[in-house]
Each structure stands twice: as structure tokens, then as C-alpha cells.
Amino acid sequence: MNNDLPAIEVKNLTVSYGPVPALLDVSLAIEPGQLVGIIGPNGSGKSTLIKSLLGFVKPDFGEVLLFGEDAEKAKGRVAYVPQRGSVDWDFPVTVREVALMGRYGKRPWWRDLSNEDREIADYALEQVRMADYRNRQIGQLSGGQQQRLVIARAIAINPEVILMDEPCSALDPIATAKIEELIDELRENYCIIIVTHSMQQAARVSHRTAYFHLGKLVEVNDTEAVFTSPEHELTEAYIT
């Protein structure tokens, strides 16, 4: 990792879907090792920002750089943790097989996974405290265990940046606290971006918070400063 460059640098990013701008002239820099919360009401551009960082959408204007490279060229350095509800948990695979899915993008399609790939996947399960469940069918996991497994699959990619979309969605308070504890541990090794509707969660886990509204980046600052800014009112009802 080149610590002389921002992990993520967004410059004057504008993205539209037809005539409607989803992001408008957004500039943002995130340093390696930071844990940044992305908050804002529905339709504020949070999902489009994530898609831009993953190289899934092309900007109308501006650019997205990951460690100085174009987002499309740096895909192997970024991992995505989707919402737990987007995964088919009835699919007949084991915990270890899901972790191994994170390695497929590292190998040509004609080559089998190596012993090294398996070791990396097993280590990812250890990091999220799921190694003891490696042979269990994923449909037998609790909600919190499922979320930890999705994170393990991302870790197995061996990324430098991890993008998390509502990582505690539909989890009970105990499972949420465990996931937040895990995220706090992972920030030692990764730059982490968390999209969340929960202001309380952003306040608990984030070093910095970026607040979006109507496709514009209203403010990015240390988390406490964002939530105490006199320039705008942030309420839980507004964010959700």
C-alpha cells in the first residue's frame, strides 16, 4: 500500500441516470486506514457513490482514483460487502465455500484454487471468528454469523479498501454490537467505508463522516464535528 496517496480520491464527480443527476460535483479524499461513514437520506447519492468506487458506473464528469489509479483498474484492491438480505442463504454451500468465493477473482478461470487460496480463505474466517463453522451450511447460520461470513468473503479478496453497505441491517442489538466490534478491529488493516442509515452507528464507529443530500456532499469532517455542525440539522428521522 502506498501511504503517500489517498486510498480514495473523488474529484468533481458528477453521475446522472438519464436527465437526473445522482451525484453532483462531489470531491472527497479518504486516507489509508480511515474508517468513514457515509450518511444521508434515501436518494442522496450514497449508492451511486459506492457504484462509482467499484467502477460499476461511468461518470459524466470528474474521476474516481483508488491509490492513484482509475477505479476500473484498481478493482482487485477493493472489496464490497453487500447487505445481508441480498444473499440467497438457502443456496446449498458451506461457510468455507463462501469464503473461497473471494479468491475466484484472483485466478484465471481455467485454474483451480491453490492451497494458498484455501489458506487465505481460512484466515479470513479466523479474522471474523467463523473458523469453527467452516463446514456448516450457510442456511444454518444466525443473522450475525451470516454478516460475518459476508465480511470474510470480502477479506479473502485480500483488498486494501472494504466498502460496506448497511452491514448491520436487520440485526438485533447484540449482533450489531459484535459486528461493530469486528469492524473496529478490521480498521487496523483496511480502509473501510460504511454506508449506513443509522446516525448512532456512524457516530460509534466512524473516524470521519460524509453527509450527502440530493446528490451533493454537504460536509465531510471528523464525525463529532459533522453531528454538531450548526449549519445543518441531522435527525434520525431525516436520515432514515
C-alpha positions as CSV (number, residue, x, y, z in Angstrom):
1,M,0.0,0.0,0.0
2,N,1.3,3.4,-1.0
3,N,0.6,5.6,2.1
4,D,1.7,8.7,0.2
5,L,-1.6,8.6,-1.9
6,P,-5.2,8.8,-0.7
7,A,-6.8,5.4,-0.6
8,I,-9.8,7.0,-2.3
9,E,-9.9,10.3,-4.2
10,V,-13.0,11.6,-5.8
11,K,-12.6,14.7,-8.0
12,N,-15.6,16.8,-9.1
13,L,-17.7,13.6,-9.6
14,T,-21.0,14.0,-11.5
15,V,-23.1,11.0,-12.3
16,S,-26.5,11.0,-13.9
17,Y,-29.2,8.5,-14.7
18,G,-30.8,10.0,-17.8
19,P,-31.6,13.7,-17.1
20,V,-31.5,13.2,-13.3
21,P,-28.1,13.8,-11.5
22,A,-27.4,11.3,-8.8
23,L,-24.2,12.9,-7.8
24,L,-23.3,16.5,-8.5
25,D,-19.7,17.8,-8.4
26,V,-18.6,15.6,-5.4
27,S,-15.0,15.9,-4.3
28,L,-13.8,13.7,-1.4
29,A,-10.4,12.2,-0.2
30,I,-10.1,9.3,2.2
31,E,-6.7,8.3,3.6
32,P,-5.5,4.8,4.1
33,G,-6.5,3.4,7.5
34,Q,-9.5,5.7,7.9
35,L,-13.0,4.4,8.7
36,V,-15.5,6.7,7.1
37,G,-19.3,6.6,7.5
38,I,-21.5,7.7,4.5
39,I,-24.9,9.0,5.7
40,G,-27.8,10.8,4.1
41,P,-31.5,10.2,3.3
42,N,-32.7,7.9,0.5
43,G,-31.9,9.3,-2.9
44,S,-28.9,11.3,-1.6
45,G,-26.4,9.6,-3.8
46,K,-24.8,7.1,-1.3
47,S,-25.4,4.0,-3.5
48,T,-24.2,5.8,-6.6
49,L,-21.0,6.8,-4.8
50,I,-20.4,3.1,-3.9
51,K,-21.0,2.0,-7.5
52,S,-18.6,4.7,-8.7
53,L,-15.9,3.5,-6.3
54,L,-16.4,0.0,-7.6
55,G,-16.1,1.1,-11.2
56,F,-19.7,0.0,-12.0
57,V,-20.9,3.3,-13.3
58,K,-19.1,5.8,-15.5
59,P,-19.1,9.5,-14.5
60,D,-20.5,12.2,-16.7
61,F,-17.7,14.4,-15.3
62,G,-14.8,14.0,-12.9
63,E,-12.9,11.0,-11.8
64,V,-12.5,8.3,-9.1
65,L,-9.0,7.3,-8.1
66,L,-8.0,4.4,-5.8
67,F,-4.4,4.8,-4.7
68,G,-3.8,7.0,-7.7
69,E,-5.3,4.5,-10.2
70,D,-8.6,4.7,-12.1
71,A,-11.3,2.8,-10.3
72,E,-11.7,0.2,-13.1
73,K,-8.0,-0.6,-13.0
74,A,-8.0,-1.0,-9.2
75,K,-10.9,-3.4,-8.8
76,G,-8.7,-6.1,-7.2
77,R,-7.8,-3.7,-4.4
78,V,-11.4,-3.1,-3.4
79,A,-13.9,-5.5,-1.8
80,Y,-17.6,-5.0,-1.4
81,V,-19.8,-6.2,1.4
82,P,-23.4,-6.1,0.3
83,Q,-26.5,-6.1,2.5
84,R,-27.1,-9.5,4.1
85,G,-30.6,-9.6,2.6
86,S,-29.1,-9.6,-1.0
87,V,-27.6,-13.1,-0.5
88,D,-29.5,-16.3,-1.1
89,W,-28.9,-18.1,2.2
90,D,-30.8,-21.2,1.0
91,F,-28.1,-21.9,-1.5
92,P,-26.5,-25.3,-0.6
93,V,-22.9,-24.3,0.1
94,T,-20.8,-24.3,3.2
95,V,-19.2,-21.4,5.1
96,R,-15.8,-22.3,3.8
97,E,-17.0,-22.4,0.2
98,V,-18.5,-18.9,0.5
99,A,-15.1,-17.6,1.9
100,L,-13.4,-19.3,-1.1
101,M,-15.6,-17.3,-3.5
102,G,-13.5,-14.3,-2.6
103,R,-10.5,-16.0,-4.2
104,Y,-12.0,-16.7,-7.6
105,G,-11.4,-13.3,-9.0
106,K,-7.7,-13.7,-8.2
107,R,-7.3,-16.7,-10.5
108,P,-7.7,-17.3,-14.3
109,W,-11.0,-19.1,-14.9
110,W,-9.2,-22.2,-16.2
111,R,-7.1,-22.7,-13.0
112,D,-8.2,-24.4,-9.8
113,L,-7.8,-22.7,-6.5
114,S,-4.5,-23.3,-4.9
115,N,-3.6,-24.3,-1.3
116,E,-2.6,-20.7,-0.8
117,D,-6.1,-19.6,-1.8
118,R,-7.6,-22.0,0.8
119,E,-5.2,-20.8,3.5
120,I,-6.2,-17.2,2.7
121,A,-9.9,-18.1,2.9
122,D,-9.4,-20.0,6.2
123,Y,-7.5,-17.0,7.6
124,A,-10.4,-14.7,6.6
125,L,-12.8,-16.9,8.5
126,E,-10.5,-16.7,11.6
127,Q,-10.5,-12.9,11.4
128,V,-14.3,-12.8,11.7
129,R,-14.4,-15.6,14.2
130,M,-16.2,-18.1,11.9
131,A,-13.4,-20.7,11.5
132,D,-15.3,-23.2,13.8
133,Y,-18.3,-23.0,11.4
134,R,-16.4,-23.7,8.2
135,N,-18.2,-26.9,7.3
136,R,-21.7,-25.6,8.3
137,Q,-24.3,-24.9,5.6
138,I,-24.9,-21.2,5.3
139,G,-28.7,-21.6,5.9
140,Q,-28.0,-22.8,9.4
141,L,-26.3,-19.5,10.4
142,S,-27.7,-16.8,12.6
143,G,-28.1,-13.3,11.1
144,G,-24.9,-12.1,12.8
145,Q,-23.0,-15.1,11.6
146,Q,-24.2,-14.6,8.1
147,Q,-23.0,-11.0,8.1
148,R,-19.6,-12.0,9.5
149,L,-19.3,-14.6,6.6
150,V,-20.1,-11.9,4.0
151,I,-17.3,-9.8,5.5
152,A,-14.9,-12.9,5.4
153,R,-15.6,-13.3,1.7
154,A,-14.5,-9.7,1.2
155,I,-11.4,-10.1,3.3
156,A,-10.4,-13.2,1.3
157,I,-10.1,-11.0,-1.7
158,N,-7.1,-9.5,0.1
159,P,-8.2,-5.9,-0.5
160,E,-6.9,-2.6,0.7
161,V,-10.3,-0.9,0.8
162,I,-13.6,-2.5,2.0
163,L,-16.9,-0.9,1.1
164,M,-19.8,-2.0,3.4
165,D,-23.4,-1.4,2.6
166,E,-25.6,-1.3,5.7
167,P,-23.5,-4.0,7.4
168,C,-25.9,-4.2,10.4
169,S,-29.2,-4.1,8.5
170,A,-31.9,-6.2,10.3
171,L,-29.6,-7.4,13.0
172,D,-30.6,-7.3,16.7
173,P,-28.6,-5.0,19.1
174,I,-26.3,-7.8,20.3
175,A,-25.4,-8.9,16.8
176,T,-25.0,-5.3,15.8
177,A,-22.6,-4.6,18.7
178,K,-20.5,-7.7,17.7
179,I,-20.3,-6.5,14.0
180,E,-19.3,-3.0,15.1
181,E,-16.6,-4.5,17.3
182,L,-15.3,-6.6,14.4
183,I,-15.3,-3.5,12.1
184,D,-13.3,-1.6,14.7
185,E,-10.7,-4.5,14.7
186,L,-10.5,-4.6,10.9
187,R,-9.8,-0.9,10.6
188,E,-6.2,-1.6,11.7
189,N,-5.6,-3.3,8.3
190,Y,-8.0,-1.8,5.9
191,C,-9.5,1.5,4.7
192,I,-13.2,1.0,5.4
193,I,-16.2,2.9,4.1
194,I,-19.6,2.2,5.7
195,V,-22.9,3.3,4.2
196,T,-25.4,3.5,7.0
197,H,-28.8,5.0,7.7
198,S,-28.1,4.9,11.4
199,M,-26.6,8.1,12.7
200,Q,-25.8,6.4,16.0
201,Q,-23.8,3.7,14.2
202,A,-21.9,6.3,12.2
203,A,-21.1,8.2,15.5
204,R,-20.0,5.0,17.2
205,V,-17.7,3.5,14.5
206,S,-16.5,6.2,12.1
207,H,-13.4,8.4,12.3
208,R,-14.9,10.7,9.7
209,T,-18.4,11.1,8.3
210,A,-19.5,12.3,4.9
211,Y,-23.1,13.7,4.8
212,F,-24.9,13.6,1.4
213,H,-28.1,15.2,0.4
214,L,-29.8,15.4,-3.0
215,G,-26.6,14.2,-4.7
216,K,-24.4,16.7,-3.1
217,L,-21.7,16.2,-0.5
218,V,-22.9,18.6,2.2
219,E,-20.0,18.0,4.6
220,V,-17.1,15.6,5.4
221,N,-15.3,16.0,8.6
222,D,-14.4,14.3,11.9
223,T,-17.5,12.5,12.9
224,E,-18.2,14.6,16.0
225,A,-17.9,17.8,14.0
226,V,-20.4,16.6,11.4
227,F,-23.0,15.8,14.0
228,T,-22.6,19.0,16.0
229,S,-22.4,21.4,13.0
230,P,-24.7,24.4,13.4
231,E,-25.0,24.7,9.6
232,H,-27.5,21.8,9.3
233,E,-29.8,19.7,11.4
234,L,-29.3,16.0,11.4
235,T,-32.0,13.9,12.9
236,E,-32.5,10.2,12.9
237,A,-35.9,10.6,11.2
238,Y,-34.4,12.7,8.5
239,I,-31.5,10.3,7.7
240,T,-33.8,7.3,7.6
